[in-house]
Each structure stands twice: as structure tokens, then as C-alpha cells.
Amino acid sequence: MYWLYREKKLYITKNGSRETWNGCISCVWDRLEKKRDDSGKKCEFKNEIDSYAIVQIMKIIDDMCAINAQTTLMNDIESNREKCLEFNKISKDYLVEILRHLSSIPNSISWKEEYFKIGKSCSDGQIYKLFEEKFCPLDQNYVVIYIKYANNIVHRSHVLQ
């Protein structure tokens, strides 16, 4: 569905006519929906979204939900240090992208809660769980030593040679 938002943005940018787009898209969308209904799947396109930045944020959230929904992949990420570190980097990059997109949305664009809603099936509907940093396994070349000193635990890491 995101390709259609991209087409809308490109069409309006090149032709400058939102009215022409709105006149054509209902016919095109009806045809797409008819084809899609044959497969038993439903796609949602909200033509009223005027900010491509909002679409990009929706796409990032959908991408993270898709990744988090793959149990085998997430177990692999949490047990493999390199994959875990890469996942955390991607998650942070996505957060930076979201902030960049948020800052580019003009004040004249209305935000609707439904655009940014996370379903219960994705991170229990909580955005902080979706982007939370994963605890990665320790590097095999390090040994971690916990020392109790004056009732405080001191954590030290040493490189094995």
C-alpha cells in the first residue's frame, strides 16, 4: 500500500493537482480493492493523509511490527551478539528517522491517532516495547567479574588473552 502513497506524492509534486488525483484515485482504488477482495485480503489506503512523512512513520512502525512478530528471528537476534547489535542499531536508526519525519510535518497537517496506532498483536500495543533495546549476549572474548565491595556490587570487564 505504501507505493500508492508514494505515487500520490509524486503525482501531486509533478502535476500540482490534488483535485485531479482525488478524482482518479477513487476509480483506481475501487479496481484494486476488487482484485484484492478476490484474494480474501483487505488493504487500507487513507487518501486523506496529506503528509508523506506520516506515511513514512506508519511504514517504519509496520516494519518493526513485522520484524517483532517473527518469533524465530527475534530468538535468533537475542541469542546472536552480532545480529542483536545490528538490530539495536537499526532500531535506533528508525527512531531517528521517526523524529526526522515528525519534525518535517507542517503545522497545517492534522494528526490523527489512528495513523500512529499500534495493534495489540504488535508489542502489546506499546511503542516503547516495539523499539526497546535488546540485551545482547556478551562477547566471548570478555569475562565479566562481579565483586562485592562494601555492600556494593562492582562490575568489571576484562579482555581474555
C-alpha positions in Angstrom: 0.0 0.0 0.0 2.9 2.4 0.6 3.7 2.5 -3.1 0.3 4.2 -3.6 1.2 6.9 -1.1 4.5 7.4 -2.9 2.6 7.7 -6.3 0.3 10.2 -4.7 3.2 12.3 -3.5 4.9 12.1 -6.9 1.8 12.9 -8.9 0.9 15.9 -6.8 4.5 17.2 -6.8 4.8 16.8 -10.6 1.3 17.9 -11.6 0.4 20.1 -8.7 -3.2 19.0 -8.8 -4.6 17.3 -5.7 -8.1 17.6 -7.2 -7.2 15.5 -10.3 -5.6 12.9 -8.0 -8.7 12.8 -5.8 -10.9 12.4 -8.9 -8.9 9.5 -10.3 -7.9 7.6 -7.2 -11.4 6.5 -6.2 -11.8 4.7 -9.5 -8.3 3.1 -9.3 -8.8 2.2 -5.7 -12.1 0.5 -6.4 -10.5 -1.6 -9.0 -7.6 -2.5 -6.7 -10.0 -3.4 -3.9 -12.0 -5.7 -6.3 -8.8 -7.6 -7.2 -7.7 -7.7 -3.6 -11.1 -9.0 -2.4 -10.7 -11.9 -4.7 -7.7 -13.0 -2.6 -9.5 -12.6 0.7 -7.2 -9.9 2.0 -8.1 -6.3 2.7 -5.7 -3.3 2.2 -6.2 0.1 3.8 -5.4 3.3 1.9 -6.3 6.6 3.5 -6.4 9.1 0.8 -6.9 11.9 3.3 -3.4 11.6 4.6 -1.6 14.7 3.2 1.8 14.3 4.7 4.2 11.7 3.2 6.2 12.0 6.4 3.2 10.5 8.3 3.2 7.6 5.7 6.9 7.0 6.3 6.3 6.8 10.1 3.5 4.4 9.6 5.7 2.3 7.4 8.5 2.2 10.0 6.1 1.1 12.6 4.7 -1.6 10.3 8.2 -2.8 9.5 9.2 -3.0 13.2 5.9 -4.9 13.9 6.6 -7.3 11.1 10.1 -8.0 12.5 9.0 -8.3 16.1 6.2 -10.8 15.0 8.8 -13.3 13.7 9.4 -15.3 16.8 12.2 -17.4 15.3 14.0 -14.3 14.0 13.7 -12.5 17.4 15.0 -15.5 19.3 17.9 -15.6 16.8 18.6 -11.9 17.3 18.5 -12.2 21.1 20.9 -15.2 21.1 23.4 -13.9 18.4 25.5 -11.0 19.6 26.2 -9.6 16.1 22.6 -9.8 15.0 21.5 -8.3 18.3 23.8 -5.4 18.0 22.7 -4.8 14.4 19.0 -5.0 15.5 19.7 -2.4 18.2 21.4 -0.1 15.6 18.5 -0.4 13.2 16.0 0.3 15.9 17.9 3.4 16.9 18.2 4.5 13.3 14.4 4.0 12.9 13.8 6.2 15.9 16.0 8.9 14.5 14.0 8.6 11.2 10.7 8.9 13.0 11.9 12.1 14.8 13.2 13.5 11.5 9.8 12.8 9.8 7.9 14.2 12.8 9.9 17.4 12.6 9.1 17.8 8.9 5.3 17.6 9.2 3.8 21.1 8.7 1.6 22.7 11.3 -1.2 22.8 8.8 -1.4 19.0 8.6 -3.8 17.4 11.1 -2.5 14.3 13.0 -4.9 11.5 13.8 -4.3 9.0 16.5 -5.3 6.2 14.1 -2.3 6.9 11.9 0.1 6.0 14.7 -1.8 3.3 16.5 0.0 0.1 17.2 -2.2 -3.0 17.3 -2.4 -5.3 20.3 -0.7 -8.0 18.3 2.4 -5.8 17.9 4.3 -5.3 21.1 1.1 -5.4 23.1 0.2 -2.1 21.5 3.0 -0.2 23.3 5.5 1.7 21.2 8.3 1.6 23.8 8.3 -2.2 23.6 8.5 -2.1 19.9 11.7 -0.1 19.8 13.3 -1.1 23.2 16.9 -2.1 23.1 17.6 -5.8 23.3 20.1 -7.2 25.8 22.8 -8.8 23.7 24.9 -11.8 24.7 28.4 -10.9 25.9 31.4 -11.1 23.7 33.1 -14.5 24.1 36.5 -12.6 24.5 35.4 -10.9 27.6 35.0 -12.2 31.1 32.7 -10.3 33.5 33.6 -10.2 37.1 31.2 -9.0 39.8 32.9 -8.0 43.1 31.1 -7.2 46.3 32.8 -4.3 47.9 31.3 -2.6 51.0 27.9 -4.0 50.2 28.0 -2.6 46.7 28.4 -4.7 43.6 31.2 -3.5 41.3 31.1 -4.7 37.7 34.3 -5.1 35.8 35.0 -6.5 32.3 38.4 -7.9 31.3 39.6 -8.9 27.9 40.7 -12.6 27.7 44.0 -13.2 26.0 
